[in-house]
């Protein structure tokens, strides 16, 4: 009898203990995720001293969490009105480059409490059908945010699409533009790997990279191959510079974002006039993934999807050498224009 009572008591204690731990974890997760919703200075204004900033943050603490509910689609129209939530046009756009690390950059910037990301690639400026729907359609695709937060979207096709610079200029001539680049040959192989995987998924066969990248008639680099063309960064950038001054662009080193993300993110925070809020705590190396993953708080962390960080096929070294030689003069020009030099071969 006594034994039975003790077992019952132990069971009750176990249930109560689990409930208490669960609630505690929930609260920690909640507070952590709410922290990132606290307002900071707007993109255009330089941030003031930290103490001032903190007074403002405390005053607005009651707003915590609402945006999170919105993202999940749980908030009502009344709540949107009450808390002045808005769908804002982006103040900064990651315009490319495809396979440069655009998703990682967007997700990592989203760690910043003053940044709200548009999760999907919207393809407003590069897709004529979408563009014809008008700017209000585009704005309504944006996530809800507090007015002092900035919205960032990424659509890597923007960088290489002819019409896009003029269209973005017409929306906002002072918008900030982020371009994340990787060593051009690696980027081209990454681009190829993505297409190859798509073909394999559909049980289709595909050419080898070497066959696509080198023109079999001339044995020279095939400049008609899209993966090669996209990596000629300077050619695309020159089109953008007809509309925007070079100061409106920030070049992110995509290779360094893989190995050492924090300093790259700090440069972006500076470029966007945001107070430095992303720290080493927010980024941890996941040995299984082989990449840095994101930590929002002690409970909530995430790595990018498995489609990011594919294993590249082995490519003939003579083709790699040929491509690197081909890209070399374009790279030099790119360094010269942007003022950012890379150790690309
Ligand atoms: P690979 O798949 O070639 O490795 P994008 O998002 O523009 O498509 O870029 C994809 C690339 O982002 C990946 O290319 C990967 O190397 C890179 N990347 C950078 N940081 C990453 C991270 N933390 N997790 C996963 N991939 C990351």
Boltz pocket constraint, residues with backbone or C-beta under 6 A from the ligand:
constraints:
  - pocket:
      binder: B
      contacts: [[A, 97], [A, 98], [A, 99], [A, 100], [A, 101], [A, 102], [A, 103], [A, 104], [A, 156], [A, 186], [A, 190], [A, 191], [A, 254], [A, 257], [A, 258], [A, 291], [A, 292], [A, 293], [A, 304], [A, 305], [A, 307], [A, 308], [A, 309], [A, 310], [A, 311]]
      max_distance: 6.0
